[in-house]
Amino acid sequence: MTRYWLTPIVGYSPLVLGADRMECTPIPELEAFREIANVKHPRLLSMFKSSLLLSDDEEICGSELVELDLSQREGVVFDGNHFHLSHCAEAFLDRLLKRQEALDMVSSIDDGCLENHAQHIIWKNQWLRWLESGYDVILLREDGR
């Protein structure tokens, strides 16, 4: 089963994915929410496969030796000891919108278009809290095993 996680990046040196990431269900609601974000900017809610975050080899994205379990309620630290960040993930992170740009766009999402979708309001508000706290926010896709 595929799961999606709204995820704050709480640090970059080393990269740290926040423990308070939020699973986004139901998936049709998430798809509609992503469309709303996409209208603001195609990279506003950037998505990346969690399986490609790790690397065993400088040339390969993804790891056959280690898997992330995003349902664990702890931060994920890519410190080069336990988890090695792949070059694909580095390139993805380099293309994120600037935090202030993302904050302005998320703030401008009209709550009126979300009013019939309680889940959208929850996601938007959490996204805003993270951005206001100085964190970048991404959507991670975790494919079922």
C-alpha positions as CSV (number, residue, x, y, z in Angstrom):
1,M,0.0,0.0,0.0
2,T,1.3,3.4,-0.9
3,R,1.4,6.1,1.8
4,Y,2.1,9.8,1.6
5,W,3.7,11.9,4.3
6,L,3.6,15.7,4.6
7,T,7.1,16.1,6.1
8,P,9.0,19.1,7.5
9,I,12.7,19.4,6.9
10,V,14.0,20.6,10.3
11,G,17.7,20.7,9.4
12,Y,20.1,20.6,6.5
13,S,23.5,20.0,8.1
14,P,22.9,17.1,8.4
15,L,19.5,16.7,6.7
16,V,16.8,15.9,9.3
17,L,13.3,14.9,8.4
18,G,11.0,15.9,11.3
19,A,9.4,13.3,13.6
20,D,6.0,15.1,13.4
21,R,5.5,14.3,9.8
22,M,1.8,13.7,8.9
23,E,0.3,10.8,7.0
24,C,-2.0,12.1,4.3
25,T,-5.2,10.0,3.9
26,P,-7.5,9.5,2.2
27,I,-5.5,9.5,-1.1
28,P,-8.3,11.1,-3.2
29,E,-8.3,14.0,-0.8
30,L,-4.6,14.4,-1.1
31,E,-4.8,14.3,-4.9
32,A,-7.3,17.2,-4.8
33,F,-5.1,19.1,-2.3
34,R,-2.1,18.7,-4.5
35,E,-4.0,20.1,-7.5
36,I,-4.9,23.2,-5.4
37,A,-1.2,23.6,-4.6
38,N,-0.2,22.9,-8.2
39,V,-2.3,25.9,-9.3
40,K,-0.1,28.1,-7.2
41,H,3.1,26.6,-8.5
42,P,4.0,23.2,-9.9
43,R,6.8,22.7,-7.3
44,L,4.9,24.1,-4.3
45,L,4.2,20.7,-2.7
46,S,7.1,18.8,-4.2
47,M,6.9,15.0,-3.9
48,F,9.8,12.5,-3.7
49,K,9.8,8.7,-3.3
50,S,11.2,7.9,0.1
51,S,12.9,4.8,-1.3
52,L,15.1,7.1,-3.4
53,L,16.3,9.2,-0.4
54,L,18.9,6.6,0.6
55,S,22.0,5.6,-1.2
56,D,24.5,2.7,-0.8
57,D,26.6,3.9,-3.7
58,E,27.4,7.4,-5.1
59,E,26.0,6.3,-8.5
60,I,22.7,4.8,-7.4
61,C,19.6,6.3,-5.9
62,G,17.9,4.0,-3.5
63,S,19.2,1.4,-1.2
64,E,18.9,-2.4,-1.1
65,L,20.4,-2.6,2.3
66,V,18.3,-0.1,4.3
67,E,14.7,1.0,4.2
68,L,13.1,3.9,5.9
69,D,10.0,3.4,8.0
70,L,8.3,6.8,8.0
71,S,5.6,5.6,10.4
72,Q,8.2,5.6,13.2
73,R,7.7,8.7,15.3
74,E,11.3,9.9,15.3
75,G,13.4,12.2,13.1
76,V,15.3,10.7,10.3
77,V,18.9,12.0,10.2
78,F,21.0,11.6,7.1
79,D,24.4,12.0,8.8
80,G,26.4,9.6,6.6
81,N,26.6,7.0,9.4
82,H,23.3,5.2,9.4
83,F,21.6,6.9,6.5
84,H,23.4,8.2,3.4
85,L,21.5,10.8,1.3
86,S,21.4,9.9,-2.4
87,H,22.5,12.4,-5.0
88,C,19.0,12.2,-6.5
89,A,17.6,13.5,-3.2
90,E,20.2,16.2,-3.0
91,A,19.2,17.4,-6.5
92,F,15.5,17.3,-5.5
93,L,16.2,19.4,-2.3
94,D,18.2,21.9,-4.4
95,R,15.1,22.6,-6.5
96,L,12.7,23.4,-3.6
97,L,11.1,26.8,-3.6
98,K,12.5,29.3,-1.2
99,R,10.8,29.1,2.1
100,Q,9.3,32.6,2.0
101,E,8.0,32.0,-1.5
102,A,6.3,28.8,-0.4
103,L,4.9,30.6,2.7
104,D,3.4,33.3,0.6
105,M,1.8,30.8,-1.8
106,V,0.4,28.5,0.9
107,S,-0.9,31.6,2.8
108,S,-2.7,32.7,-0.4
109,I,-4.6,29.4,-0.8
110,D,-8.2,30.5,-0.4
111,D,-9.8,28.8,2.6
112,G,-13.1,29.1,0.7
113,C,-12.0,26.4,-1.8
114,L,-11.1,24.2,1.1
115,E,-14.2,24.7,3.3
116,N,-15.9,21.4,2.2
117,H,-12.7,19.5,2.9
118,A,-11.7,19.4,6.5
119,Q,-8.6,17.4,5.8
120,H,-7.4,20.1,3.4
121,I,-7.6,22.7,6.1
122,I,-5.7,20.5,8.6
123,W,-2.9,19.9,6.0
124,K,-2.7,23.6,5.0
125,N,-2.6,24.7,8.6
126,Q,0.2,22.3,9.5
127,W,2.1,23.2,6.4
128,L,1.9,26.9,7.4
129,R,3.0,26.2,11.0
130,W,6.1,24.4,9.7
131,L,6.9,27.1,7.2
132,E,6.4,29.8,9.9
133,S,8.8,27.7,12.1
134,G,11.5,28.0,9.5
135,Y,11.1,24.5,8.0
136,D,10.8,23.5,4.4
137,V,8.0,21.0,3.7
138,I,7.9,18.1,1.2
139,L,5.6,15.3,0.4
140,L,7.2,11.8,0.7
141,R,5.7,8.8,-1.1
142,E,6.3,5.5,0.7
143,D,5.5,2.6,-1.6
144,G,4.1,-0.6,0.0
145,R,6.2,-3.6,0.6
